[in-house]
Amino acid sequence: EVHVSDEDVAQDDFPPLTARYDLVLAHRLEHGQPWPTAGLRVVPLLSEPLDVALAVDHPLARRATLTSVDVAGERWVTSRHGYSPDDVLGAIAAVANRSLEVVHRINDYGAASAVVAAGDVICLLPRFTSPAAHDDRIALRPLADVTAVRSIDVLARPETLRRRSVRLVVAALRRVVGNLTQSEEEA
């Protein structure tokens, strides 16, 4: 029997969750602080790019890739401060040499995707795991001049990973991730 709980936490708050849960599915930006190693095991699952999400009829959707200068003048949806992908917007602003206009702060990728699909805002969203990846109203375009990649990992206490039931769940998560990325690997 598997029980699932959802907690909306900042990166630093993922490791302590292993005290309450057998497995913690966590994400962090690859260029950010690594997970602590004391008393924690990390099982890497996915290296996932964050792409610029925009409505399919947005003029920038015609381009295969975008730059910070291309997107800096747009209205943005992003997460709250301290959460990803808000932390990437500072790099985009620095490369474009201008501030960005953030008009909405939404931590839920489904809600952010819906706002983007409605039209006049853009957002950074995960390429494989966000609802935008499967929404024909949204175009996802890579950002050419700012590296925006997140690591999705399983965090666990070392003793937890010794249990067969836990290893079975980790194997199932790996299969799910493999299915998500399979179409891109075949391209």
PyMOL commands that set and color helices and strands:
alter all, ss='L'
color gray80, all
select helices_A, chain A and resi 11-13+15-19+59-62+68-72+86-96+109-118+131-134+160-162+164-186
alter helices_A, ss='H'
color red, helices_A
select strands_A, chain A and resi 24-29+41-55+75-78+101-105+122-126+138-141+149-156
alter strands_A, ss='S'
color yellow, strands_A
deselect
rebuild
show_as cartoon
